[in-house]
């Protein structure tokens, strides 16, 4: 009886299948007999959970988190811009106001008072101020 598999061999094969982790389904054919085995397991293949990704637009960067409306500059951004203004212009109020009018592209009479920046400036406005002041501050520091 060549080609006929006896029951002991089938049991050995089934035991080996149970030990395997990558085989989930197998069919054994022997003569007129066909055995199909589907292995199910409660184990998860991944021991650690897969990371969950979200769109960038759904997240607010940590540096700008505060109780501000969307698009409004945070208190941290405003404070940083104020500090740079003080370091670059010091007591030169006229030079600071002229700089702000130029940077924000508004008339000198419409430049807001520095003390009133909270709740008034947008993220874009503060970003423009910081971007323009940073190189000035760096060059001023290197003069010493």
Secondary structure, DSSP 8 states (H G I E B T S, - for coil): -TT---HHHHHHHHHHHHH-SS--EEEEEETTEEEEEE---S--S-SS-------GGG---GGG-SS--TTB--HHHHHHHHHHHHHHHTT-HHHHHHHHHHHHTS-GGG---GGG-TTT-BHHHHHHHHHHHHHHHHHHHHT-
